[in-house]
Amino acid sequence: MNLRTTLVIALSFCALATITQAQEKHLRNIKQLTFGGDNAEAYWSPDGTKLAFQSNFKGWGHSCDQIHALTIAAAGDSTYRPPMISTGKGRTTCSYFMPNSRDVLYASTHRHDDTCPPGPPERADRKYLWQVLPTYDIYVADPSGSVIDTLTDRYGYDAEATVSPKGDKIVFTSDRSGDLELWTMNIDGSDVRQVTNELGYDGGAFFSPDGTMLVYRSSRPKTPEEQAEYKELLAQGLVAPTNMEIYVCNVDGSNVRRITSLGKANWAPFFHPSQKKIIFSSNHASPRGYDFQLYMINVDGTGLEKITSESIFNAFPMFSPDGKYIVWSSNRNNQGTRDTNVFVAEWVD
């Protein structure tokens, strides 16, 4: 990020309403960027001026998640409506800027159905489940929302794609092997290679700042009963995200290391700019299960530190390309509603 860009962002922050929390010592000058609905997975453009994110905000006419591109200098109150990048059809998830800071990749079901796919049926055991829809494919769109490339084209789950800071590779989650594994491909969709190969859900992967490693969330069912349940749910296009830990590996899948052993759901990991720590979301300290805070941990699994304390949901953290700012999603400051919004803050080490 050049000096002019840094100044533009800094000045735009000054124009936004400031939210302060003394307990959150790593976060300074917290600013709210969205105002209504569920807004999540906001990820920086390489030039540090924009965020791609998904929203189901009914005020924007959405019935389920669609992808928007937010310009940070323009955001700051409820009158700002960031342009939609997705088609407005089907359901979308997991957007990310391409290396040119212009085009956005995301996963969508729009090729199979114009309408939002129905959610999973209610279960008697009330188990919390995620859908891994087989109608998701990965697309690239330009700023006008026109699809300019289709990176996957098969009936099966292909989603959760992110781009290497080196600009050469994409990592994504796919069920093409019969399990939910990490795969990589070149930036143009060629040279698809499997990265992980253990039973369980591997997803939400991000590259390290130097592009040599991956950090991701993973479930590892061990007992015969756990493995049978995992396979049964997967056959229905479902996963139970209630028991996940954070892992790191090389981009080729070698040197797999388990970073957390906290129990419950540890997810949404991202490398600290130093590459020596990982920030992630976890409910391991919650007696009820639904109290997700951000934590940071050394890559050797030591030095766990709590980062957030405000509200009961904080997730999807990502450091800006220059390491000076952090963006995440939270249901703080929502006036008692269930809204989840995007927030940005200066990062203080």
N, C-alpha and C positions, 0 to 999 in steps of 0.2 A: 504494500500500500504506500503511495507516495505522500509527501507532506500535505499537498493540497487536499487530497482525499481525507486524510486524517483530520485536518482542520474543518472540512465540511461536516464530517460526522460529529466532531466535538461541538461545533456550533449548533447543529441540529439537536443534540442532546440537551443543550442549554435551553432550547425553546420548548422542551417537553416538561410535563408535570413530573416532579421528582418524588420518588417514594423511598423513604429511608428506613432501614432496619439496623439498629445498632448491633444486634447479635450476629449479623451476617458480615463478619469482618473482611471477607475477601471480595465483597460486592459493594461498590461505591457508585453513587448517583444512579440508582435503579430507575429505569424508565419503562413505562408501559407502551406497547406499540400496537396492540389490537384491543378491541372493545366490544366483545360479544360473541357468543357461541363457543365452540371448542376449536382452538387454534393451536396447532402442535407441529412438532418436527420442523422448526424454523432453522434453516441452515444457510450459512453465509455464501455469498458469491466470492470467487477468488480475489476480486478487487476490493472486497470489504464494504461495498456500498449498498448491497441489496440482500434480502432474505427470501428464499423460497419456502413456502409452508403450506399446510393443508388446513382447510376450515370447513365446518358444516354450518356456518352462521346463517340462520334463517333470514336475517335481515338483508343478506345478499342473495336470497332466493335459492339457497341450497337445501336439498333434502338429505344429502350425505356429503362426505368429504370431497372437496375440489381443491385444486392447486392454485395458489396466488403467488405473485412476486411483489414483495414489498420494498419500496425504496426508503431507506432509513431516514434520509433527510426530509422526506415528505410526511412521515408518520408522526403521530403524537396525540391525536384525538379521534373521536368517533366519526368525524366527518370524512376522514380519509378512507377511500376504498381502493385497496391495491388491485391492479388488474388481474383478471383470472387468466391462467396459462393453460389449464386443462380444457377439455371440450365442453364441459358441463353435463356430459352424459356418463352413465354408470357411476362407479365408485373409484376414487383414486387414493393413492397412498405414497408416502416416501419420495418426496421430490429432492432434487439436488442440482446445483448449477454445474454446467459443463465448464471446461477450462477457459472458454472465451468470456465468462461472466455475463453472457447474453442468453444463451439457450439453456433450457431446463429439462432434465430427464425426470420421469416419474412413472409409477405403475398405475394402470387403469384397466377397468373391465369394459370400457365403452365399446370395444369392437364386438362384444358378445351381446350386449343389451344396453339400450338407451337409459333404462331406469336403474335406480339403486337396487342392488341385490338384497334380498331379505336377510335379516340377521339370523343367527342360529336359534333353533327352537328352545324354549325354556325347558330346563331339566328339573327333575324332582329333587336332585341333590343340590341345585342352585350353584353348581360349579361355574366359576368364572372362566370363560373360554375366548380365545381369539380365533377369528376365521382366517384361513389361508386359502383364499378363493382360487380355484383352478382357472378362472377366467382373467386373472391378472397377467398382463404383459408389460414390458418396459418400453417406453416411447421417449422421444426427444421432441420438444416443441420450441418454436422461436418466440420472441416477446409478444407477438400478436396472437399466440395460441394455436398457430398452425402446426400440426404434427409434421416434422421434417425427417424423422427417421424412426424405424421400428427395430429395436435391438433384440427383442425376443418375439417369437411367433409360434407358439405351441399351446396346446391345451394342458395346463398345469400351472402351478404356482411359480411365478417369476416376479420378484418384487424386492423391496428393501435395498435398492441400489444406491451406492455412493461412489464418488470419484476420487482417485488418488491426487494428492497435492502436486505430484509430478505431471499430472495431466495425461498419463499414458494408459491407465487401467481403471476398470470399474469392478467393484465387488458387489455381489447380490446373493439373495437366498433363493434356492430353487428346490423343487421336489423331483427333478428329472432323474435322479438316481433311485427314487423310491423312498427317500427320506429327505428331511429338510436340512440341506447342507449349504455351506458357502461355496460359491463359484466366482471365478474372475473371468473377465473378457477384456479385450483391447477396447479402446475408446470408441471404435467403430463397430463393436459387436463381434468381432472375429476372435479366433483363438480362445474358445471357451474351455476353461480348465476347472476341475474339481479341487477344492481346497481342504474341506473337512470330510471325515468319513466314519464318525462314530454315531451310534444310534442316539437320536435326540434332536431337538430343534436347535439349530445354529442360525442366528440372525442378528440384525441390527449392527452390522459390521462397519467400522471406519478404519481408514488407513492412518498410520503414524505420520507425523509431520514430514519425515524423510521418505515416506512411501514404501518402506521396507517391511513393515509389520501391519497386522490387523488386530483390532480389539473387537470383541463381540460378546453377546449373551448366549448362554447355552443351557439347555436342560439335559441331564444325563440320567435317564431312568435306569435303575440298577437291578431291582428285584424283578422276578418274572411277572409279578402282578403289575408293577409300574410299567414294564415294557409292553405288556399286553394292552394296558389302558392307552398308552401313547400311540401304539399302532392302530387301535380301534378308533381313536379320535382322529388321527391323521387320515384314515380312510374316509372319514366324513368331512374332511377339509377343516379340521379344528385342532388347536393345540391349547393345553392348559399352561398359562404363563406364570404359575404361582410358585414354581421352584426352579429358579435359574441363577447361575453364577457367571462371573466375568472371566473370560479367557483371552489370551494373547497368543498369536502364532506368527511365523513368517508368512509373507505373501504366498509362498508356494505350499503352505500347510505344514512345514516342518517346525520343530521346536515349540510344540503346543505347551502352554503353561496355564494352569488354573490360578487366577489372581485372588479371587474371593472364596471364602468358605463360611458365609454368613447365614445361610438359610433364607427361606422365603424367596422374594423376587428381587434380583439384582440385575439391572438392565440399563439400556440407553447409555452405554459407556462412550467416552471420548478421551483421546490423549491430551494431557496437559502439554503446552508448547515446549516444555523441556524434554518431553518424551520419557521422563522418569516417573511420571505419575499418571493416574487415570481418574477422571471424574465420572460419576455414574449416579443413577437413581436407585434407591432401595427402600423397602419397607421392613427391613430385618428387625428394627427396633420397635416396631409398632405391635402392641398387644392385640389389636383388632385386625390388622392386615392392611387397612387402607390409610396409610400415612406415609407418603413417599417424599423423602428428602434427598437432596444431593449430598454425596459424600466424595471424598478424594482418598486415594490409596496409592502407595508406591507400587511400582511394577513387580516388586518382589513379594507383595502381599502384606507388607508392614505399613505402619503409620496411618491407620484409618482416621480420617478427620471429617466431621460433619460440616457441611458448607451452608446449608439453608435451615431455617427454623420457622419461617412464616408460612402459614396455611398448611393444608394436609396433602398437597400435590405439587411437586416440583420434579420436572423430568426434561429429557431431551436437551442436555447442555451441549454447547459447541463454542469453542474459542474462535475468535476472529482470526483471519490469516496472519495478522501481525501480533497476535497474542495479547492485545491490550484490552479486549472486551470479551464478554461472554453473553450468549443468548440462551434462553431456556423458556419452557412453558410452565405456567403456574396458575393455580386458582386463587392466589392472593388478590386482594383489592376487588373482589367481584360482588360486593354488596349483598352477600348472602345467597347469590344465585349459584348455579353449578358451572358457570362459565370458566373456561380455561383460556388464558391469554398469553401472548408472547411478550417477554420482558428482556431488556438488555441492560447491562451494567458494565462499568469499568471494572476490570479484574485487578485485585490487589494481592500479590503473592505474600 
